[in-house]
Amino acid sequence: MEKVLRDGFIYMSQNKTLNSLAKKYGLRFGASRFVAGEDFKTSVPTIRELNAKGLSVTVDHLGEFITTVEEATENRDEIIRAIEIMAEEKLDAYMSLKLTSLGFDISDELIEDNMRQILTAAQAVGVFVAIDMEDEPRCEKTLELFKKLKTDFEGLGTVIQSYLYRSEDDINHLAPLKPNLRIVKGAYKEPATVAFPEKEDVDHNYLKLVKLHLANGNYASIATHDDHMIDAIIEHVKLNDIPLDQFEFQMLYGIRVERQLELVRQGYKVRVYVPYGRDWYGYFMRRLAERPANVAFVLKGMVKK
Ligand code: FAD
């Protein structure tokens, strides 16, 4: 049953008609549990509240399924504006973004140009930027662009997914750039030709990749809600005297809030991934796919509306 629900939500997350309907009708169906607001300004109080609890933030401007240069430009300008507000308001936050929202599927020149403009603005005000990783067919080009941009912009990171067979090689190839890599299990539906089909293997690879990245001497953003992963990493860093400033834990806004605060109390750096934007639908469906138990919450939200 869980698998059917998971596949159903992943299928719905990719449905363009449902996405545009969602955009038209605004943040609904309990999505505000996972999405801070439809624009950056309205998300600022949420970020402040998290900062006040000792949690750092990465903001994610949600934006997928765009098809025109105008939409890509609009997203770019929105991201730049948010970065400027972040600095003006002195928030403990950085920016995460998806290349598809900036024209990845339109042209290579467009995406590189948009990224350079964003990174120039971010560098000017000292805000870090992370490129989220999307589905596997886009992985190679994302990493190529990351490598190219990282040589010009120090404050840039990206994401590695432990469900992909290629990830161990990617970590080693990227290591000389000294990157801050967020390591995740992976949120898309991928075929067994490119990704481990068994969760056990994805989990095993997750720990292997985090340890490898730390052993390479690089900064790890350990993004998971999984206690088994978190506990194993804590044990590993203690045993190997890995300094507290070489890694942080990351979790999504609205998920495992108690564990986030407990980690802060234990002295670990924790960053909450706070999405905002009108394109909330695909993100929301992926969260439901991950944990169909959230559906009960959402159904309650629907009844209330
Ligand atoms: P799972 O293996 O899904 O679950 C293990 C256990 O964790 C569960 O049994 C449960 O105890 C707990 N848990 C998991 N989810 C929940 C929940 N919703 N509510 C309560 N408990 C839960 N994926 C990408 O592909 N690209 C990205 O760029 C990307 N960025 C991310 C950034 C951050 C900060 C985070 C936290 C995740 C990101 N992801 C990204 C998603 C990631 O790939 C996983 O899909 C997601 O984190 C679920 O995997 P998990 O490791 O949390 O645990």
py3Dmol code that shows the C-alpha trace and the ligand (Angstrom):
import py3Dmol

protein = """\
ATOM      1  CA  MET A   1       0.000   0.000   0.000  1.00  0.00           C
ATOM      2  CA  GLU A   2       2.818   2.410   0.939  1.00  0.00           C
ATOM      3  CA  LYS A   3       4.533   1.785  -2.368  1.00  0.00           C
ATOM      4  CA  VAL A   4       1.320   2.462  -4.316  1.00  0.00           C
ATOM      5  CA  LEU A   5       0.845   5.763  -2.476  1.00  0.00           C
ATOM      6  CA  ARG A   6       4.498   6.691  -2.957  1.00  0.00           C
ATOM      7  CA  ASP A   7       4.368   6.030  -6.710  1.00  0.00           C
ATOM      8  CA  GLY A   8       1.035   7.861  -6.934  1.00  0.00           C
ATOM      9  CA  PHE A   9       2.381  11.005  -5.268  1.00  0.00           C
ATOM     10  CA  ILE A  10       5.571  10.940  -7.346  1.00  0.00           C
ATOM     11  CA  TYR A  11       3.407  10.621 -10.458  1.00  0.00           C
ATOM     12  CA  MET A  12       1.259  13.559  -9.325  1.00  0.00           C
ATOM     13  CA  SER A  13       4.352  15.639  -8.499  1.00  0.00           C
ATOM     14  CA  GLN A  14       5.319  15.435 -12.172  1.00  0.00           C
ATOM     15  CA  ASN A  15       1.890  16.297 -13.573  1.00  0.00           C
ATOM     16  CA  LYS A  16       2.064  19.663 -15.316  1.00  0.00           C
ATOM     17  CA  THR A  17      -1.689  20.304 -15.383  1.00  0.00           C
ATOM     18  CA  LEU A  18      -2.042  19.756 -11.646  1.00  0.00           C
ATOM     19  CA  ASN A  19       0.995  21.970 -11.110  1.00  0.00           C
ATOM     20  CA  SER A  20      -0.493  24.912 -12.998  1.00  0.00           C
ATOM     21  CA  LEU A  21      -3.848  24.490 -11.239  1.00  0.00           C
ATOM     22  CA  ALA A  22      -2.048  24.538  -7.888  1.00  0.00           C
ATOM     23  CA  LYS A  23      -0.211  27.714  -8.858  1.00  0.00           C
ATOM     24  CA  LYS A  24      -3.486  29.367  -9.792  1.00  0.00           C
ATOM     25  CA  TYR A  25      -5.279  28.494  -6.567  1.00  0.00           C
ATOM     26  CA  GLY A  26      -2.410  29.139  -4.112  1.00  0.00           C
ATOM     27  CA  LEU A  27      -0.971  27.374  -1.095  1.00  0.00           C
ATOM     28  CA  ARG A  28      -3.576  24.814   0.005  1.00  0.00           C
ATOM     29  CA  PHE A  29      -4.314  21.331   1.311  1.00  0.00           C
ATOM     30  CA  GLY A  30      -2.086  21.686   4.362  1.00  0.00           C
ATOM     31  CA  ALA A  31       0.941  22.590   2.230  1.00  0.00           C
ATOM     32  CA  SER A  32       1.754  25.454   4.607  1.00  0.00           C
ATOM     33  CA  ARG A  33       3.055  22.840   7.010  1.00  0.00           C
ATOM     34  CA  PHE A  34       5.963  22.345   4.599  1.00  0.00           C
ATOM     35  CA  VAL A  35       6.097  25.607   2.609  1.00  0.00           C
ATOM     36  CA  ALA A  36       6.718  28.933   4.393  1.00  0.00           C
ATOM     37  CA  GLY A  37       4.890  31.235   1.987  1.00  0.00           C
ATOM     38  CA  GLU A  38       4.192  32.121  -1.620  1.00  0.00           C
ATOM     39  CA  ASP A  39       6.880  34.826  -1.679  1.00  0.00           C
ATOM     40  CA  PHE A  40      10.063  35.581   0.217  1.00  0.00           C
ATOM     41  CA  LYS A  41       8.798  38.564   2.210  1.00  0.00           C
ATOM     42  CA  THR A  42       6.009  36.521   3.792  1.00  0.00           C
ATOM     43  CA  SER A  43       8.547  33.805   4.687  1.00  0.00           C
ATOM     44  CA  VAL A  44      10.862  36.145   6.647  1.00  0.00           C
ATOM     45  CA  PRO A  45       9.011  35.802  10.012  1.00  0.00           C
ATOM     46  CA  THR A  46       9.263  32.006   9.762  1.00  0.00           C
ATOM     47  CA  ILE A  47      13.008  32.241   9.122  1.00  0.00           C
ATOM     48  CA  ARG A  48      13.429  34.607  12.062  1.00  0.00           C
ATOM     49  CA  GLU A  49      11.558  32.229  14.343  1.00  0.00           C
ATOM     50  CA  LEU A  50      13.801  29.347  13.302  1.00  0.00           C
ATOM     51  CA  ASN A  51      16.949  31.456  13.758  1.00  0.00           C
ATOM     52  CA  ALA A  52      15.749  32.452  17.233  1.00  0.00           C
ATOM     53  CA  LYS A  53      15.630  28.737  18.132  1.00  0.00           C
ATOM     54  CA  GLY A  54      19.266  28.295  17.080  1.00  0.00           C
ATOM     55  CA  LEU A  55      18.442  26.822  13.677  1.00  0.00           C
ATOM     56  CA  SER A  56      20.162  28.066  10.540  1.00  0.00           C
ATOM     57  CA  VAL A  57      18.114  28.126   7.365  1.00  0.00           C
ATOM     58  CA  THR A  58      18.473  27.492   3.696  1.00  0.00           C
ATOM     59  CA  VAL A  59      15.723  29.061   1.682  1.00  0.00           C
ATOM     60  CA  ASP A  60      14.526  27.327  -1.441  1.00  0.00           C
ATOM     61  CA  HIS A  61      12.761  29.273  -4.114  1.00  0.00           C
ATOM     62  CA  LEU A  62      10.407  26.630  -5.446  1.00  0.00           C
ATOM     63  CA  GLY A  63      10.206  26.634  -9.179  1.00  0.00           C
ATOM     64  CA  GLU A  64       9.863  23.757 -11.579  1.00  0.00           C
ATOM     65  CA  PHE A  65       8.284  23.059 -14.947  1.00  0.00           C
ATOM     66  CA  ILE A  66       9.139  26.364 -16.555  1.00  0.00           C
ATOM     67  CA  THR A  67       9.247  26.535 -20.329  1.00  0.00           C
ATOM     68  CA  THR A  68       9.953  30.164 -21.255  1.00  0.00           C
ATOM     69  CA  VAL A  69      12.910  32.542 -20.982  1.00  0.00           C
ATOM     70  CA  GLU A  70      10.593  35.062 -19.300  1.00  0.00           C
ATOM     71  CA  GLU A  71       9.727  32.642 -16.497  1.00  0.00           C
ATOM     72  CA  ALA A  72      13.426  31.806 -16.000  1.00  0.00           C
ATOM     73  CA  THR A  73      14.297  35.502 -15.842  1.00  0.00           C
ATOM     74  CA  GLU A  74      11.474  36.168 -13.416  1.00  0.00           C
ATOM     75  CA  ASN A  75      12.728  33.347 -11.160  1.00  0.00           C
ATOM     76  CA  ARG A  76      16.313  34.638 -11.380  1.00  0.00           C
ATOM     77  CA  ASP A  77      15.270  38.143 -10.349  1.00  0.00           C
ATOM     78  CA  GLU A  78      13.114  36.783  -7.531  1.00  0.00           C
ATOM     79  CA  ILE A  79      16.079  34.778  -6.228  1.00  0.00           C
ATOM     80  CA  ILE A  80      18.402  37.788  -6.403  1.00  0.00           C
ATOM     81  CA  ARG A  81      15.861  39.916  -4.552  1.00  0.00           C
ATOM     82  CA  ALA A  82      15.475  37.257  -1.858  1.00  0.00           C
ATOM     83  CA  ILE A  83      19.261  37.045  -1.443  1.00  0.00           C
ATOM     84  CA  GLU A  84      19.419  40.818  -0.990  1.00  0.00           C
ATOM     85  CA  ILE A  85      16.607  40.787   1.575  1.00  0.00           C
ATOM     86  CA  MET A  86      18.321  37.916   3.408  1.00  0.00           C
ATOM     87  CA  ALA A  87      21.434  40.068   3.768  1.00  0.00           C
ATOM     88  CA  GLU A  88      19.536  43.277   4.605  1.00  0.00           C
ATOM     89  CA  GLU A  89      17.535  41.507   7.306  1.00  0.00           C
ATOM     90  CA  LYS A  90      20.701  39.792   8.612  1.00  0.00           C
ATOM     91  CA  LEU A  91      19.052  36.372   8.508  1.00  0.00           C
ATOM     92  CA  ASP A  92      21.127  33.297   9.263  1.00  0.00           C
ATOM     93  CA  ALA A  93      20.191  31.820   5.908  1.00  0.00           C
ATOM     94  CA  TYR A  94      21.448  30.901   2.458  1.00  0.00           C
ATOM     95  CA  MET A  95      19.836  30.167  -0.890  1.00  0.00           C
ATOM     96  CA  SER A  96      19.103  26.791  -2.460  1.00  0.00           C
ATOM     97  CA  LEU A  97      17.836  26.664  -6.019  1.00  0.00           C
ATOM     98  CA  LYS A  98      16.902  24.321  -8.819  1.00  0.00           C
ATOM     99  CA  LEU A  99      18.469  24.770 -12.227  1.00  0.00           C
ATOM    100  CA  THR A 100      15.249  23.752 -13.997  1.00  0.00           C
ATOM    101  CA  SER A 101      13.601  26.865 -12.545  1.00  0.00           C
ATOM    102  CA  LEU A 102      16.264  29.005 -14.203  1.00  0.00           C
ATOM    103  CA  GLY A 103      16.105  27.599 -17.723  1.00  0.00           C
ATOM    104  CA  PHE A 104      18.063  24.323 -17.541  1.00  0.00           C
ATOM    105  CA  ASP A 105      15.813  22.783 -20.199  1.00  0.00           C
ATOM    106  CA  ILE A 106      15.818  25.888 -22.401  1.00  0.00           C
ATOM    107  CA  SER A 107      19.499  26.530 -23.146  1.00  0.00           C
ATOM    108  CA  ASP A 108      22.958  26.075 -21.664  1.00  0.00           C
ATOM    109  CA  GLU A 109      23.802  29.759 -22.191  1.00  0.00           C
ATOM    110  CA  LEU A 110      20.657  30.905 -20.408  1.00  0.00           C
ATOM    111  CA  ILE A 111      21.221  28.756 -17.339  1.00  0.00           C
ATOM    112  CA  GLU A 112      24.876  29.708 -17.028  1.00  0.00           C
ATOM    113  CA  ASP A 113      24.107  33.383 -17.475  1.00  0.00           C
ATOM    114  CA  ASN A 114      21.305  33.271 -14.872  1.00  0.00           C
ATOM    115  CA  MET A 115      23.553  31.444 -12.419  1.00  0.00           C
ATOM    116  CA  ARG A 116      26.386  33.923 -12.897  1.00  0.00           C
ATOM    117  CA  GLN A 117      24.059  36.837 -12.211  1.00  0.00           C
ATOM    118  CA  ILE A 118      22.719  35.167  -9.060  1.00  0.00           C
ATOM    119  CA  LEU A 119      26.191  34.243  -7.819  1.00  0.00           C
ATOM    120  CA  THR A 120      27.572  37.709  -8.474  1.00  0.00           C
ATOM    121  CA  ALA A 121      24.741  39.217  -6.412  1.00  0.00           C
ATOM    122  CA  ALA A 122      25.167  36.601  -3.668  1.00  0.00           C
ATOM    123  CA  GLN A 123      28.917  37.066  -3.503  1.00  0.00           C
ATOM    124  CA  ALA A 124      28.482  40.829  -3.172  1.00  0.00           C
ATOM    125  CA  VAL A 125      26.470  40.388   0.035  1.00  0.00           C
ATOM    126  CA  GLY A 126      28.209  37.221   1.303  1.00  0.00           C
ATOM    127  CA  VAL A 127      25.322  34.782   0.860  1.00  0.00           C
ATOM    128  CA  PHE A 128      26.068  31.122   0.061  1.00  0.00           C
ATOM    129  CA  VAL A 129      24.172  29.381  -2.776  1.00  0.00           C
ATOM    130  CA  ALA A 130      23.489  25.639  -3.135  1.00  0.00           C
ATOM    131  CA  ILE A 131      22.349  23.984  -6.349  1.00  0.00           C
ATOM    132  CA  ASP A 132      19.769  21.296  -5.531  1.00  0.00           C
ATOM    133  CA  MET A 133      20.076  18.034  -7.442  1.00  0.00           C
ATOM    134  CA  GLU A 134      17.144  17.011  -9.594  1.00  0.00           C
ATOM    135  CA  ASP A 135      16.502  13.802 -11.537  1.00  0.00           C
ATOM    136  CA  GLU A 136      19.326  11.623 -12.837  1.00  0.00           C
ATOM    137  CA  PRO A 137      19.222  12.674 -16.524  1.00  0.00           C
ATOM    138  CA  ARG A 138      20.116  16.188 -15.315  1.00  0.00           C
ATOM    139  CA  CYS A 139      22.855  15.138 -12.889  1.00  0.00           C
ATOM    140  CA  GLU A 140      25.866  15.149 -15.234  1.00  0.00           C
ATOM    141  CA  LYS A 141      25.160  18.604 -16.634  1.00  0.00           C
ATOM    142  CA  THR A 142      24.415  19.996 -13.174  1.00  0.00           C
ATOM    143  CA  LEU A 143      27.771  18.794 -11.853  1.00  0.00           C
ATOM    144  CA  GLU A 144      29.606  20.087 -14.933  1.00  0.00           C
ATOM    145  CA  LEU A 145      28.087  23.536 -14.464  1.00  0.00           C
ATOM    146  CA  PHE A 146      28.811  23.385 -10.737  1.00  0.00           C
ATOM    147  CA  LYS A 147      32.499  22.646 -11.401  1.00  0.00           C
ATOM    148  CA  LYS A 148      32.735  25.503 -13.886  1.00  0.00           C
ATOM    149  CA  LEU A 149      31.057  28.038 -11.602  1.00  0.00           C
ATOM    150  CA  LYS A 150      32.805  26.903  -8.412  1.00  0.00           C
ATOM    151  CA  THR A 151      36.161  28.056  -9.748  1.00  0.00           C
ATOM    152  CA  ASP A 152      34.770  31.615 -10.043  1.00  0.00           C
ATOM    153  CA  PHE A 153      32.457  31.650  -7.024  1.00  0.00           C
ATOM    154  CA  GLU A 154      33.713  30.334  -3.704  1.00  0.00           C
ATOM    155  CA  GLY A 155      30.316  30.395  -1.975  1.00  0.00           C
ATOM    156  CA  LEU A 156      28.690  27.687  -4.073  1.00  0.00           C
ATOM    157  CA  GLY A 157      27.701  24.138  -3.140  1.00  0.00           C
ATOM    158  CA  THR A 158      25.615  21.328  -4.563  1.00  0.00           C
ATOM    159  CA  VAL A 159      23.991  18.007  -3.724  1.00  0.00           C
ATOM    160  CA  ILE A 160      24.946  14.351  -4.047  1.00  0.00           C
ATOM    161  CA  GLN A 161      22.309  11.590  -3.916  1.00  0.00           C
ATOM    162  CA  SER A 162      23.201   8.263  -2.322  1.00  0.00           C
ATOM    163  CA  TYR A 163      20.724   6.292  -4.449  1.00  0.00           C
ATOM    164  CA  LEU A 164      22.840   6.901  -7.570  1.00  0.00           C
ATOM    165  CA  TYR A 165      25.604   4.420  -8.407  1.00  0.00           C
ATOM    166  CA  ARG A 166      27.752   7.258  -9.732  1.00  0.00           C
ATOM    167  CA  SER A 167      27.858   9.292  -6.514  1.00  0.00           C
ATOM    168  CA  GLU A 168      30.994   7.819  -4.964  1.00  0.00           C
ATOM    169  CA  ASP A 169      32.975   8.744  -8.100  1.00  0.00           C
ATOM    170  CA  ASP A 170      31.361  12.181  -8.136  1.00  0.00           C
ATOM    171  CA  ILE A 171      32.444  12.880  -4.546  1.00  0.00           C
ATOM    172  CA  ASN A 172      36.013  11.920  -5.370  1.00  0.00           C
ATOM    173  CA  HIS A 173      36.083  13.963  -8.588  1.00  0.00           C
ATOM    174  CA  LEU A 174      34.702  17.025  -6.830  1.00  0.00           C
ATOM    175  CA  ALA A 175      36.973  16.700  -3.768  1.00  0.00           C
ATOM    176  CA  PRO A 176      39.827  18.928  -5.065  1.00  0.00           C
ATOM    177  CA  LEU A 177      37.350  21.827  -5.346  1.00  0.00           C
ATOM    178  CA  LYS A 178      36.833  21.582  -1.553  1.00  0.00           C
ATOM    179  CA  PRO A 179      33.062  21.785  -1.960  1.00  0.00           C
ATOM    180  CA  ASN A 180      30.350  22.004   0.651  1.00  0.00           C
ATOM    181  CA  LEU A 181      28.230  19.075  -0.501  1.00  0.00           C
ATOM    182  CA  ARG A 182      24.772  18.291   0.796  1.00  0.00           C
ATOM    183  CA  ILE A 183      24.392  14.539   0.894  1.00  0.00           C
ATOM    184  CA  VAL A 184      20.847  13.194   0.530  1.00  0.00           C
ATOM    185  CA  LYS A 185      19.319   9.832  -0.293  1.00  0.00           C
ATOM    186  CA  GLY A 186      17.496  11.184  -3.366  1.00  0.00           C
ATOM    187  CA  ALA A 187      13.875  12.140  -3.934  1.00  0.00           C
ATOM    188  CA  TYR A 188      13.105  11.146  -7.535  1.00  0.00           C
ATOM    189  CA  LYS A 189      11.921   7.892  -9.072  1.00  0.00           C
ATOM    190  CA  GLU A 190      14.966   6.438 -10.828  1.00  0.00           C
ATOM    191  CA  PRO A 191      15.435   3.172 -12.730  1.00  0.00           C
ATOM    192  CA  ALA A 192      17.669   0.373 -11.445  1.00  0.00           C
ATOM    193  CA  THR A 193      20.060   1.065 -14.311  1.00  0.00           C
ATOM    194  CA  VAL A 194      21.239   4.211 -12.511  1.00  0.00           C
ATOM    195  CA  ALA A 195      20.090   3.921  -8.882  1.00  0.00           C
ATOM    196  CA  PHE A 196      20.031   1.324  -6.113  1.00  0.00           C
ATOM    197  CA  PRO A 197      16.510  -0.108  -6.056  1.00  0.00           C
ATOM    198  CA  GLU A 198      16.790  -1.348  -2.458  1.00  0.00           C
ATOM    199  CA  LYS A 199      16.491   1.107   0.432  1.00  0.00           C
ATOM    200  CA  GLU A 200      19.061  -0.890   2.390  1.00  0.00           C
ATOM    201  CA  ASP A 201      21.683  -0.198  -0.293  1.00  0.00           C
ATOM    202  CA  VAL A 202      20.734   3.490  -0.478  1.00  0.00           C
ATOM    203  CA  ASP A 203      21.170   3.752   3.296  1.00  0.00           C
ATOM    204  CA  HIS A 204      24.459   1.870   3.256  1.00  0.00           C
ATOM    205  CA  ASN A 205      25.767   4.113   0.481  1.00  0.00           C
ATOM    206  CA  TYR A 206      24.559   7.197   2.362  1.00  0.00           C
ATOM    207  CA  LEU A 207      26.826   6.526   5.318  1.00  0.00           C
ATOM    208  CA  LYS A 208      29.683   5.542   3.037  1.00  0.00           C
ATOM    209  CA  LEU A 209      29.442   8.814   1.081  1.00  0.00           C
ATOM    210  CA  VAL A 210      29.228  11.051   4.140  1.00  0.00           C
ATOM    211  CA  LYS A 211      32.263   9.339   5.679  1.00  0.00           C
ATOM    212  CA  LEU A 212      34.179   9.575   2.399  1.00  0.00           C
ATOM    213  CA  HIS A 213      33.425  13.268   1.988  1.00  0.00           C
ATOM    214  CA  LEU A 214      34.472  13.977   5.586  1.00  0.00           C
ATOM    215  CA  ALA A 215      37.620  11.868   5.160  1.00  0.00           C
ATOM    216  CA  ASN A 216      38.460  13.977   2.095  1.00  0.00           C
ATOM    217  CA  GLY A 217      38.526  16.900   4.528  1.00  0.00           C
ATOM    218  CA  ASN A 218      35.508  18.624   3.069  1.00  0.00           C
ATOM    219  CA  TYR A 219      32.389  20.204   4.595  1.00  0.00           C
ATOM    220  CA  ALA A 220      29.392  17.896   4.740  1.00  0.00           C
ATOM    221  CA  SER A 221      25.778  18.983   4.881  1.00  0.00           C
ATOM    222  CA  ILE A 222      24.156  15.828   6.182  1.00  0.00           C
ATOM    223  CA  ALA A 223      20.567  16.105   4.998  1.00  0.00           C
ATOM    224  CA  THR A 224      18.374  13.344   6.365  1.00  0.00           C
ATOM    225  CA  HIS A 225      15.540  12.764   8.844  1.00  0.00           C
ATOM    226  CA  ASP A 226      16.643   9.214   9.435  1.00  0.00           C
ATOM    227  CA  ASP A 227      17.711   8.521  13.033  1.00  0.00           C
ATOM    228  CA  HIS A 228      19.831   5.574  11.912  1.00  0.00           C
ATOM    229  CA  MET A 229      21.859   7.828   9.640  1.00  0.00           C
ATOM    230  CA  ILE A 230      22.095  10.674  12.173  1.00  0.00           C
ATOM    231  CA  ASP A 231      23.125   8.403  15.060  1.00  0.00           C
ATOM    232  CA  ALA A 232      25.712   6.570  12.944  1.00  0.00           C
ATOM    233  CA  ILE A 233      27.248   9.871  11.797  1.00  0.00           C
ATOM    234  CA  ILE A 234      27.382  11.220  15.346  1.00  0.00           C
ATOM    235  CA  GLU A 235      29.193   8.077  16.435  1.00  0.00           C
ATOM    236  CA  HIS A 236      31.562   8.366  13.465  1.00  0.00           C
ATOM    237  CA  VAL A 237      32.466  12.022  14.041  1.00  0.00           C
ATOM    238  CA  LYS A 238      33.083  11.383  17.733  1.00  0.00           C
ATOM    239  CA  LEU A 239      35.280   8.354  17.067  1.00  0.00           C
ATOM    240  CA  ASN A 240      37.262  10.160  14.388  1.00  0.00           C
ATOM    241  CA  ASP A 241      37.535  13.552  16.113  1.00  0.00           C
ATOM    242  CA  ILE A 242      35.885  15.313  13.206  1.00  0.00           C
ATOM    243  CA  PRO A 243      35.498  18.963  14.212  1.00  0.00           C
ATOM    244  CA  LEU A 244      31.993  20.356  14.706  1.00  0.00           C
ATOM    245  CA  ASP A 245      32.677  23.049  12.112  1.00  0.00           C
ATOM    246  CA  GLN A 246      33.236  20.483   9.336  1.00  0.00           C
ATOM    247  CA  PHE A 247      29.607  19.407   9.078  1.00  0.00           C
ATOM    248  CA  GLU A 248      26.010  20.291   9.763  1.00  0.00           C
ATOM    249  CA  PHE A 249      22.731  18.434   9.808  1.00  0.00           C
ATOM    250  CA  GLN A 250      19.939  19.548   7.535  1.00  0.00           C
ATOM    251  CA  MET A 251      16.249  18.758   7.635  1.00  0.00           C
ATOM    252  CA  LEU A 252      13.189  20.003   5.842  1.00  0.00           C
ATOM    253  CA  TYR A 253      10.912  22.635   7.347  1.00  0.00           C
ATOM    254  CA  GLY A 254       8.070  21.028   9.272  1.00  0.00           C
ATOM    255  CA  ILE A 255       9.674  17.597   9.494  1.00  0.00           C
ATOM    256  CA  ARG A 256      11.117  16.099  12.712  1.00  0.00           C
ATOM    257  CA  VAL A 257      11.090  19.451  14.449  1.00  0.00           C
ATOM    258  CA  GLU A 258      11.836  17.906  17.865  1.00  0.00           C
ATOM    259  CA  ARG A 259      14.920  16.098  16.555  1.00  0.00           C
ATOM    260  CA  GLN A 260      16.145  19.332  14.946  1.00  0.00           C
ATOM    261  CA  LEU A 261      15.984  21.108  18.313  1.00  0.00           C
ATOM    262  CA  GLU A 262      17.511  18.191  20.176  1.00  0.00           C
ATOM    263  CA  LEU A 263      20.537  18.259  17.849  1.00  0.00           C
ATOM    264  CA  VAL A 264      20.920  22.002  18.482  1.00  0.00           C
ATOM    265  CA  ARG A 265      20.821  21.352  22.232  1.00  0.00           C
ATOM    266  CA  GLN A 266      23.549  18.740  21.769  1.00  0.00           C
ATOM    267  CA  GLY A 267      25.740  21.402  20.178  1.00  0.00           C
ATOM    268  CA  TYR A 268      25.386  20.442  16.505  1.00  0.00           C
ATOM    269  CA  LYS A 269      24.773  22.901  13.729  1.00  0.00           C
ATOM    270  CA  VAL A 270      21.369  22.299  12.157  1.00  0.00           C
ATOM    271  CA  ARG A 271      20.010  23.971   9.056  1.00  0.00           C
ATOM    272  CA  VAL A 272      16.360  23.874   8.097  1.00  0.00           C
ATOM    273  CA  TYR A 273      15.430  23.857   4.437  1.00  0.00           C
ATOM    274  CA  VAL A 274      12.590  26.355   4.093  1.00  0.00           C
ATOM    275  CA  PRO A 275      10.845  26.362   0.737  1.00  0.00           C
ATOM    276  CA  TYR A 276       8.726  29.218  -0.496  1.00  0.00           C
ATOM    277  CA  GLY A 277       7.158  30.224  -3.767  1.00  0.00           C
ATOM    278  CA  ARG A 278       4.140  29.809  -5.991  1.00  0.00           C
ATOM    279  CA  ASP A 279       5.507  26.544  -7.406  1.00  0.00           C
ATOM    280  CA  TRP A 280       4.851  24.648  -4.160  1.00  0.00           C
ATOM    281  CA  TYR A 281       2.944  21.758  -5.676  1.00  0.00           C
ATOM    282  CA  GLY A 282       5.715  19.373  -6.896  1.00  0.00           C
ATOM    283  CA  TYR A 283       7.661  19.826  -3.672  1.00  0.00           C
ATOM    284  CA  PHE A 284       4.595  19.140  -1.565  1.00  0.00           C
ATOM    285  CA  MET A 285       3.729  15.958  -3.497  1.00  0.00           C
ATOM    286  CA  ARG A 286       7.302  14.634  -3.032  1.00  0.00           C
ATOM    287  CA  ARG A 287       7.008  15.146   0.731  1.00  0.00           C
ATOM    288  CA  LEU A 288       3.771  13.153   0.726  1.00  0.00           C
ATOM    289  CA  ALA A 289       5.403  10.435  -1.377  1.00  0.00           C
ATOM    290  CA  GLU A 290       8.203  10.120   1.178  1.00  0.00           C
ATOM    291  CA  ARG A 291       5.871   9.614   4.053  1.00  0.00           C
ATOM    292  CA  PRO A 292       2.288   8.742   3.252  1.00  0.00           C
ATOM    293  CA  ALA A 293       1.530   9.162   6.992  1.00  0.00           C
ATOM    294  CA  ASN A 294       1.570  12.893   6.238  1.00  0.00           C
ATOM    295  CA  VAL A 295      -1.514  12.354   4.125  1.00  0.00           C
ATOM    296  CA  ALA A 296      -3.660  12.130   7.259  1.00  0.00           C
ATOM    297  CA  PHE A 297      -2.489  15.591   8.229  1.00  0.00           C
ATOM    298  CA  VAL A 298      -3.197  16.897   4.756  1.00  0.00           C
ATOM    299  CA  LEU A 299      -6.671  15.425   4.663  1.00  0.00           C
ATOM    300  CA  LYS A 300      -7.431  17.265   7.909  1.00  0.00           C
ATOM    301  CA  GLY A 301      -6.144  20.456   6.286  1.00  0.00           C
ATOM    302  CA  MET A 302      -8.442  19.938   3.311  1.00  0.00           C
ATOM    303  CA  VAL A 303     -11.465  19.522   5.530  1.00  0.00           C
ATOM    304  CA  LYS A 304     -10.664  22.755   7.367  1.00  0.00           C
ATOM    305  CA  LYS A 305     -10.453  24.833   4.136  1.00  0.00           C
TER     306      LYS A 305
END
"""
ligand_1 = """\
53
FAD
P 13.940 8.081 4.633
O 14.875 7.016 4.227
O 12.957 8.611 3.659
O 13.262 7.746 5.965
C 13.952 7.176 7.071
C 13.300 7.576 8.365
O 13.386 8.987 8.558
C 11.821 7.277 8.430
O 11.586 5.947 8.767
C 11.374 8.258 9.492
O 11.711 7.793 10.760
C 12.203 9.471 9.172
N 11.484 10.355 8.228
C 11.727 10.495 6.901
N 10.879 11.369 6.345
C 10.074 11.785 7.325
C 8.967 12.678 7.382
N 8.524 13.292 6.279
N 8.359 12.866 8.558
C 8.788 12.225 9.674
N 9.815 11.353 9.680
C 10.445 11.140 8.534
N 16.570 15.201 -2.629
C 17.040 15.367 -3.876
O 16.882 14.473 -4.716
N 17.698 16.531 -4.232
C 17.933 17.533 -3.340
O 18.538 18.543 -3.706
C 17.459 17.366 -2.013
N 17.664 18.324 -1.064
C 17.302 18.063 0.234
C 17.607 18.991 1.236
C 17.342 18.689 2.558
C 17.714 19.665 3.621
C 16.734 17.434 2.908
C 16.469 17.061 4.335
C 16.383 16.547 1.931
C 16.635 16.843 0.593
N 16.296 15.951 -0.421
C 16.761 16.161 -1.693
C 15.365 14.818 -0.146
C 16.102 13.524 0.140
O 16.689 13.047 -1.032
C 15.135 12.451 0.677
O 14.144 12.200 -0.270
C 14.460 12.821 1.968
O 15.314 13.503 2.843
C 13.959 11.537 2.671
O 15.026 10.723 3.038
P 15.541 10.628 4.548
O 17.001 10.439 4.510
O 15.105 11.834 5.272
O 14.861 9.366 5.192
"""
view = py3Dmol.view(width=600, height=400)
view.addModel(protein, "pdb")
view.setStyle({"model": 0}, {"cartoon": {"style": "trace"}})
view.addModel(ligand_1, "xyz")
view.setStyle({"model": 1}, {"stick": {}})
view.zoomTo()
view.show()
